[in-house]
Amino acid sequence: MVNDTYRWKLVALLFLIGATNYGDRTAISSVFPLLRTEFGATDVELGAIGTAFLWAYAAASPFAGMFADRFSRSRIVAGSLAAWSVVTLVTAFATSVGQILISRVILGFSEAAYLPAAIALIADYHSSKTRATAIGLHTAGLTFGLIAGGAGAGYVGETYGWRTTFVLLGVAGIVLAAFAWFYLKDARPEESQSETNAVREPLLTSLGTIVRVPSYLILLSEAMIVSVGTWIFLNWLPLFFKETYSLSLTAAGFAGTFMLQGAATIGLILGGMFSDKVSGAQPRRRMLIQTICYVLCAPFLLAFLGRPDIFFLNACIFAFSFVQRIGLSNETPLVCDLLSPQHRSTAVGLMNTLNCFAGGIGIMVAGFLKSTYGLGAVFAGISIIMVAGAILAGTGYVKFLGRDLERRKAATAALAGVH
């Protein structure tokens, strides 16, 4: 029987590790002005720093998912944490934009192993009755890391220099990795919520199985589109606040992360709980919740047009992020509902790949559009992206999801009959 206490302690620890993961990857955007001053970096070079990480992360993600479906997920989580923390520490000693770009590429490779293994590990310990809540709590840790990484990096960078930020993050991560190595453990067969033990099959075979599920392809496309807007915000919002409202580096880092990610944290936790309550017995409803939330959140972004009052703008950012993340909290649980346990990490890895490639393109495009249209117009344009995501999710809900969930349910019942 599943140890109820341990499975929630596992989520709590993964919350902290996930916060470290996203704090390390996003702290760099809060110190962009310092990098510009020290290295003379252009807007395009600053955009390339974000894109270099994302594309490396994307390239490694399918293989990371494959490994997490075949080897110890707990060891992969701890090992990935140790690796990216060392890279973060080394970044503090960079002496050029080129060296920072290289460190971001290596960071992308080392962080890619974490998320597919962590999501699958949570799914192993949590059934569909608590899975969205558990995954929502973990994902809230990611957004908490964005807040801490953004605001903390801005303060430490402005006070002690940007290099100190990366020393502190790197050392903290290494200590946490040592603890995780000894505390985390894979679910035993009698504890696992999986219907069957993992089957080691070639990556192409796994991918072939996954992409034959139409609803997963809908989720993949919708997630990729939404990620364009998400990563534009993460990369450019602190700089927008500094340039538009003449905020200090600390204030800009806080403003560029707190409203967006504070709302996201609350939305993910409440959204996961709401999803489990409304959709636990009827998973199809998860995609309907997504569709509705993506439509509702889009109009709030129109506040970026013109030069709005900063308090009004922050309120709109909060509302947008809160509603969007309630919808987003349904995404990964849906992947777990649609696919067998031995394919979940691979599916999450593939989703990460496409999300990050799309997000990297979005960051670069925003860098090119910034000088002509301004970041405010770029952020307002993300409302169109959200509507497009809603149309895709709505199409999946109406045409494919019910049939695909029934097929998964039948496959699970057949396996139970065999065993």
VOMAR-318870 format. One line per field, with one value per residue (C-alpha): residue in three letters; z, y negated, x negated. Coordinates in nm, 2 decimals, padded with zeros to 4 digits. Last residue first. Example, Ala and Ser with C-alpha at 12.3 -4.5 7.8 and 13.67 -1.06 7.14 Angstrom:
# VOMAR-318870
code: SER	ALA $
up: 00.71	00.78 $
north: 00.11	00.45 $
east: -01.37	-01.23 $
# end
This chain:
# VOMAR-318870
code: HIS	VAL	GLY	ALA	LEU	ALA	ALA	THR	ALA	ALA	LYS	ARG	ARG	GLU	LEU	ASP	ARG	GLY	LEU	PHE	LYS	VAL	TYR	GLY	THR	GLY	ALA	LEU	ILE	ALA	GLY	ALA	VAL	MET	ILE	ILE	SER	ILE	GLY	ALA	PHE	VAL	ALA	GLY	LEU	GLY	TYR	THR	SER	LYS	LEU	PHE	GLY	ALA	VAL	MET	ILE	GLY	ILE	GLY	GLY	ALA	PHE	CYS	ASN	LEU	THR	ASN	MET	LEU	GLY	VAL	ALA	THR	SER	ARG	HIS	GLN	PRO	SER	LEU	LEU	ASP	CYS	VAL	LEU	PRO	THR	GLU	ASN	SER	LEU	GLY	ILE	ARG	GLN	VAL	PHE	SER	PHE	ALA	PHE	ILE	CYS	ALA	ASN	LEU	PHE	PHE	ILE	ASP	PRO	ARG	GLY	LEU	PHE	ALA	LEU	LEU	PHE	PRO	ALA	CYS	LEU	VAL	TYR	CYS	ILE	THR	GLN	ILE	LEU	MET	ARG	ARG	ARG	PRO	GLN	ALA	GLY	SER	VAL	LYS	ASP	SER	PHE	MET	GLY	GLY	LEU	ILE	LEU	GLY	ILE	THR	ALA	ALA	GLY	GLN	LEU	MET	PHE	THR	GLY	ALA	PHE	GLY	ALA	ALA	THR	LEU	SER	LEU	SER	TYR	THR	GLU	LYS	PHE	PHE	LEU	PRO	LEU	TRP	ASN	LEU	PHE	ILE	TRP	THR	GLY	VAL	SER	VAL	ILE	MET	ALA	GLU	SER	LEU	LEU	ILE	LEU	TYR	SER	PRO	VAL	ARG	VAL	ILE	THR	GLY	LEU	SER	THR	LEU	LEU	PRO	GLU	ARG	VAL	ALA	ASN	THR	GLU	SER	GLN	SER	GLU	GLU	PRO	ARG	ALA	ASP	LYS	LEU	TYR	PHE	TRP	ALA	PHE	ALA	ALA	LEU	VAL	ILE	GLY	ALA	VAL	GLY	LEU	LEU	VAL	PHE	THR	THR	ARG	TRP	GLY	TYR	THR	GLU	GLY	VAL	TYR	GLY	ALA	GLY	ALA	GLY	GLY	ALA	ILE	LEU	GLY	PHE	THR	LEU	GLY	ALA	THR	HIS	LEU	GLY	ILE	ALA	THR	ALA	ARG	THR	LYS	SER	SER	HIS	TYR	ASP	ALA	ILE	LEU	ALA	ILE	ALA	ALA	PRO	LEU	TYR	ALA	ALA	GLU	SER	PHE	GLY	LEU	ILE	VAL	ARG	SER	ILE	LEU	ILE	GLN	GLY	VAL	SER	THR	ALA	PHE	ALA	THR	VAL	LEU	THR	VAL	VAL	SER	TRP	ALA	ALA	LEU	SER	GLY	ALA	VAL	ILE	ARG	SER	ARG	SER	PHE	ARG	ASP	ALA	PHE	MET	GLY	ALA	PHE	PRO	SER	ALA	ALA	ALA	TYR	ALA	TRP	LEU	PHE	ALA	THR	GLY	ILE	ALA	GLY	LEU	GLU	VAL	ASP	THR	ALA	GLY	PHE	GLU	THR	ARG	LEU	LEU	PRO	PHE	VAL	SER	SER	ILE	ALA	THR	ARG	ASP	GLY	TYR	ASN	THR	ALA	GLY	ILE	LEU	PHE	LEU	LEU	ALA	VAL	LEU	LYS	TRP	ARG	TYR	THR	ASP	ASN	VAL	MET $
up: -01.47	-01.81	-01.69	-01.55	-01.88	-02.06	-01.82	-01.88	-02.25	-02.23	-02.02	-02.26	-02.55	-02.36	-02.30	-02.67	-02.77	-02.52	-02.62	-02.99	-03.15	-02.89	-02.63	-02.89	-03.09	-02.77	-02.68	-03.03	-03.02	-02.67	-02.78	-03.06	-02.81	-02.60	-02.89	-02.98	-02.63	-02.67	-02.89	-02.59	-02.47	-02.81	-02.80	-02.46	-02.56	-02.82	-03.18	-03.37	-03.12	-02.94	-03.26	-03.30	-02.93	-02.93	-03.23	-03.04	-02.73	-02.94	-03.13	-02.79	-02.67	-02.98	-02.93	-02.56	-02.60	-02.87	-02.65	-02.33	-02.50	-02.62	-02.27	-02.12	-02.36	-02.29	-01.92	-01.97	-02.20	-01.96	-01.74	-02.02	-02.19	-02.19	-01.82	-01.77	-02.05	-01.91	-01.57	-01.75	-01.91	-01.64	-01.44	-01.75	-01.73	-01.37	-01.48	-01.74	-01.49	-01.24	-01.50	-01.66	-01.33	-01.19	-01.51	-01.51	-01.15	-01.24	-01.53	-01.30	-01.05	-01.32	-01.47	-01.84	-02.11	-02.44	-02.50	-02.22	-02.08	-02.38	-02.19	-01.97	-02.27	-02.31	-01.97	-02.03	-02.35	-02.21	-01.90	-02.10	-02.32	-02.03	-01.82	-02.12	-02.15	-01.79	-01.83	-02.02	-01.71	-01.57	-01.23	-01.12	-01.33	-01.10	-00.78	-00.94	-01.16	-00.88	-00.67	-00.96	-01.04	-00.68	-00.67	-01.02	-00.98	-00.66	-00.81	-01.13	-00.94	-00.77	-01.10	-01.30	-01.01	-00.86	-01.17	-01.36	-01.07	-00.85	-01.11	-01.19	-00.83	-00.78	-01.09	-01.00	-01.18	-01.47	-01.55	-01.91	-01.92	-01.59	-01.62	-01.97	-01.87	-01.60	-01.85	-02.13	-02.06	-01.86	-02.06	-02.40	-02.25	-02.16	-02.49	-02.70	-02.45	-02.53	-02.89	-02.79	-02.52	-02.78	-03.03	-02.78	-02.62	-02.97	-03.05	-02.71	-02.81	-03.14	-02.98	-03.26	-03.16	-02.84	-02.99	-03.26	-02.99	-02.79	-03.09	-03.19	-02.84	-02.85	-02.59	-02.23	-02.07	-01.75	-01.50	-01.53	-01.42	-01.25	-00.91	-00.76	-00.40	-00.47	-00.76	-00.53	-00.60	-00.67	-00.38	-00.28	00.05	-00.01	-00.34	-00.25	00.05	-00.17	-00.44	-00.19	-00.09	-00.46	-00.53	-00.25	-00.37	-00.73	-00.63	-00.40	-00.66	-00.93	-00.74	-00.64	-01.00	-01.06	-00.82	-00.45	-00.42	-00.77	-00.84	-00.50	-00.54	-00.90	-00.85	-00.56	-00.75	-01.05	-00.89	-00.60	-00.83	-01.09	-00.82	-00.70	-01.05	-01.05	-00.70	-00.82	-01.08	-00.79	-00.62	-00.94	-01.00	-00.66	-00.71	-01.06	-00.94	-00.64	-00.77	-01.09	-00.88	-00.70	-00.63	-00.98	-01.12	-00.89	-01.02	-01.38	-01.32	-01.16	-01.43	-01.72	-01.53	-01.43	-01.73	-01.92	-01.65	-01.75	-02.12	-02.08	-01.83	-02.08	-02.34	-02.08	-01.99	-02.36	-02.39	-02.08	-02.22	-02.54	-02.35	-02.19	-01.87	-01.71	-01.35	-01.20	-01.47	-01.29	-01.00	-01.23	-01.41	-01.07	-00.98	-01.32	-01.25	-00.89	-00.98	-01.27	-01.05	-00.79	-01.04	-01.24	-00.92	-00.82	-01.17	-01.17	-01.53	-01.83	-01.85	-01.71	-01.98	-02.26	-02.11	-02.10	-02.46	-02.57	-02.35	-02.48	-02.79	-02.61	-02.32	-02.57	-02.75	-02.44	-02.30	-02.62	-02.66	-02.33	-02.40	-02.76	-02.64	-02.46	-02.77	-02.97	-02.72	-02.74	-02.48	-02.39	-02.16	-01.82	-01.88	-02.09	-01.84	-01.56	-01.75	-01.81	-01.44	-01.40	-01.72	-01.57	-01.27	-01.51	-01.54	-01.18	-01.02	-01.25	-01.13	-00.77	-00.75	-00.90	-00.63	-00.36	-00.49	-00.55	-00.18	-00.10	-00.36	-00.20	00.14	-00.01	-00.13	00.20	00.42	00.21	00.20	-00.09	00.00 $
north: 01.00	01.05	00.90	00.60	00.55	00.56	00.31	00.07	00.10	00.04	-00.28	-00.40	-00.35	-00.52	-00.82	-00.84	-00.84	-01.11	-01.33	-01.34	-01.56	-01.80	-01.82	-01.83	-02.11	-02.31	-02.26	-02.39	-02.69	-02.77	-02.77	-03.01	-03.24	-03.23	-03.32	-03.61	-03.74	-03.72	-04.02	-04.25	-04.13	-04.23	-04.56	-04.64	-04.52	-04.79	-04.80	-04.86	-04.82	-04.53	-04.34	-04.18	-04.08	-03.95	-03.73	-03.59	-03.51	-03.36	-03.13	-03.01	-02.95	-02.74	-02.53	-02.51	-02.39	-02.14	-01.98	-02.00	-01.82	-01.55	-01.50	-01.49	-01.21	-01.02	-01.05	-00.92	-00.63	-00.34	-00.47	-00.43	-00.75	-00.95	-01.01	-01.09	-01.34	-01.48	-01.53	-01.72	-01.97	-02.03	-02.28	-02.49	-02.60	-02.72	-02.86	-03.09	-03.22	-03.32	-03.46	-03.68	-03.81	-03.89	-04.06	-04.27	-04.38	-04.46	-04.68	-04.86	-04.93	-05.04	-05.29	-05.21	-05.32	-05.23	-04.88	-04.65	-04.64	-04.42	-04.13	-04.10	-04.01	-03.67	-03.52	-03.42	-03.23	-03.03	-02.95	-02.81	-02.59	-02.45	-02.37	-02.18	-01.99	-01.88	-01.78	-01.47	-01.33	-01.23	-01.06	-01.30	-01.58	-01.83	-01.76	-01.67	-01.97	-02.21	-02.08	-02.12	-02.47	-02.58	-02.49	-02.60	-02.93	-03.02	-02.97	-03.14	-03.44	-03.47	-03.40	-03.69	-03.93	-03.85	-03.80	-04.12	-04.34	-04.18	-04.19	-04.55	-04.65	-04.49	-04.65	-04.99	-05.10	-05.34	-05.27	-05.16	-05.06	-04.87	-04.73	-04.60	-04.46	-04.25	-04.13	-04.02	-03.66	-03.52	-03.70	-03.59	-03.24	-03.22	-03.36	-03.11	-02.84	-02.88	-02.77	-02.47	-02.36	-02.38	-02.17	-01.90	-01.89	-01.84	-01.57	-01.40	-01.41	-01.24	-00.94	-00.80	-01.03	-00.84	-00.49	-00.61	-00.80	-00.48	-00.28	-00.55	-00.55	-00.17	00.03	00.10	00.19	00.01	00.20	00.20	00.00	-00.26	-00.39	-00.24	-00.11	00.26	00.22	00.02	-00.36	-00.50	-00.66	-01.01	-01.07	-00.98	-01.15	-01.43	-01.54	-01.55	-01.74	-02.00	-02.08	-02.11	-02.34	-02.58	-02.60	-02.68	-02.94	-03.12	-03.13	-03.23	-03.54	-03.64	-03.67	-03.93	-04.18	-04.24	-04.49	-04.51	-04.14	-04.03	-04.23	-04.14	-03.78	-03.76	-03.91	-03.69	-03.37	-03.39	-03.46	-03.21	-02.95	-03.00	-02.93	-02.60	-02.51	-02.58	-02.30	-02.06	-02.17	-02.14	-01.79	-01.68	-01.83	-01.70	-01.35	-01.32	-01.11	-01.02	-00.81	-00.95	-00.77	-00.67	-00.99	-01.19	-00.99	-01.04	-01.42	-01.42	-01.21	-01.42	-01.74	-01.67	-01.53	-01.86	-02.05	-01.92	-01.98	-02.33	-02.42	-02.31	-02.54	-02.82	-02.78	-02.81	-03.13	-03.27	-03.20	-03.38	-03.68	-03.71	-03.66	-03.38	-03.29	-03.30	-03.05	-02.79	-02.79	-02.75	-02.46	-02.29	-02.34	-02.19	-01.87	-01.82	-01.87	-01.63	-01.36	-01.40	-01.38	-01.10	-00.90	-00.93	-00.82	-00.50	-00.39	-00.31	-00.57	-00.83	-00.75	-00.80	-01.13	-01.26	-01.15	-01.35	-01.65	-01.69	-01.90	-02.11	-02.20	-02.30	-02.51	-02.67	-02.75	-02.91	-03.10	-03.28	-03.39	-03.47	-03.72	-03.90	-03.89	-04.03	-04.31	-04.39	-04.29	-04.55	-04.30	-04.47	-04.71	-04.48	-04.20	-04.43	-04.53	-04.16	-04.07	-03.98	-03.77	-03.55	-03.44	-03.25	-02.91	-02.89	-02.99	-02.74	-02.44	-02.56	-02.59	-02.25	-02.11	-02.28	-02.15	-01.81	-01.80	-01.88	-01.63	-01.36	-01.46	-01.40	-01.05	-00.98	-01.05	-00.84	-00.53	-00.35	00.00 $
east: 00.22	00.39	00.72	00.54	00.37	00.70	00.85	00.57	00.60	00.98	00.92	00.66	00.91	01.18	00.95	00.87	01.24	01.34	01.04	01.07	01.34	01.49	01.21	00.94	01.10	01.15	00.78	00.68	00.91	00.80	00.43	00.51	00.69	00.38	00.15	00.38	00.35	-00.03	-00.01	00.03	-00.31	-00.47	-00.29	-00.43	-00.78	-00.82	-00.71	-01.03	-01.31	-01.14	-01.04	-01.39	-01.42	-01.06	-01.15	-01.44	-01.24	-00.96	-01.20	-01.33	-00.98	-00.90	-01.21	-01.14	-00.78	-00.87	-01.14	-00.94	-00.65	-00.89	-01.02	-00.67	-00.58	-00.90	-00.84	-00.48	-00.55	-00.60	-00.31	-00.06	00.07	00.39	00.45	00.08	00.08	00.40	00.24	-00.04	00.21	00.47	00.26	00.24	00.60	00.57	00.23	00.40	00.65	00.39	00.14	00.39	00.54	00.19	00.08	00.40	00.34	-00.03	00.09	00.33	00.06	-00.19	00.05	00.08	-00.17	00.01	00.11	00.00	00.35	00.45	00.30	00.61	00.82	00.65	00.72	01.08	01.02	00.73	00.94	01.23	01.02	00.81	01.12	01.26	00.94	00.96	01.33	01.22	01.07	01.41	01.36	01.10	01.24	01.42	01.24	00.90	00.92	01.01	00.72	00.48	00.62	00.59	00.22	00.15	00.34	00.17	-00.18	-00.08	00.05	-00.29	-00.46	-00.32	-00.27	-00.61	-00.83	-00.88	-00.79	-01.05	-01.33	-01.23	-01.24	-01.58	-01.72	-01.58	-01.27	-01.26	-00.90	-00.93	-01.30	-01.31	-00.96	-01.03	-01.37	-01.19	-00.93	-01.17	-01.28	-00.99	-00.72	-00.86	-00.89	-00.52	-00.40	-00.59	-00.50	-00.13	-00.19	-00.39	-00.14	00.15	-00.05	-00.15	00.20	00.35	00.09	00.18	00.54	00.46	00.28	00.07	-00.21	-00.27	-00.31	-00.55	-00.75	-00.78	-00.89	-01.14	-01.29	-01.34	-01.15	-01.22	-00.88	-00.79	-00.59	-00.21	00.09	-00.12	-00.01	-00.33	-00.33	-00.32	-00.57	-00.81	-00.81	-01.15	-01.33	-01.43	-01.60	-01.96	-02.02	-01.78	-02.00	-02.32	-02.12	-02.01	-02.37	-02.47	-02.17	-02.25	-02.61	-02.50	-02.24	-02.48	-02.76	-02.52	-02.39	-02.74	-02.83	-02.56	-02.73	-02.68	-02.40	-02.25	-02.31	-02.18	-01.86	-01.80	-01.89	-01.66	-01.36	-01.40	-01.52	-01.28	-00.99	-01.09	-01.16	-00.80	-00.69	-00.87	-00.75	-00.39	-00.46	-00.52	-00.20	-00.01	-00.16	-00.03	00.31	00.34	00.24	00.47	00.76	00.57	00.34	00.03	-00.30	-00.40	-00.25	-00.49	-00.79	-00.67	-00.66	-01.00	-01.17	-01.03	-01.12	-01.48	-01.68	-01.65	-01.83	-02.18	-02.14	-02.00	-02.27	-02.54	-02.38	-02.36	-02.72	-02.82	-02.62	-02.78	-03.12	-03.03	-02.89	-03.24	-03.43	-03.23	-03.33	-02.97	-02.87	-03.07	-02.83	-02.53	-02.71	-02.77	-02.40	-02.29	-02.48	-02.38	-02.01	-02.03	-02.19	-01.92	-01.63	-01.80	-01.85	-01.48	-01.37	-01.58	-01.61	-01.39	-01.11	-01.34	-01.60	-01.35	-01.23	-01.59	-01.64	-01.34	-01.45	-01.81	-01.74	-01.48	-01.71	-01.98	-01.72	-01.60	-01.94	-02.07	-01.74	-01.77	-02.13	-02.03	-01.78	-02.06	-02.27	-01.98	-01.93	-02.30	-02.57	-02.83	-03.00	-02.99	-02.70	-02.49	-02.55	-02.45	-02.13	-02.05	-02.07	-01.71	-01.72	-02.00	-01.79	-01.57	-01.74	-01.87	-01.54	-01.36	-01.55	-01.59	-01.21	-01.17	-01.41	-01.21	-00.87	-01.03	-01.10	-00.73	-00.61	-00.82	-00.68	-00.33	-00.42	-00.60	-00.30	-00.06	-00.28	-00.12	00.00 $
# end
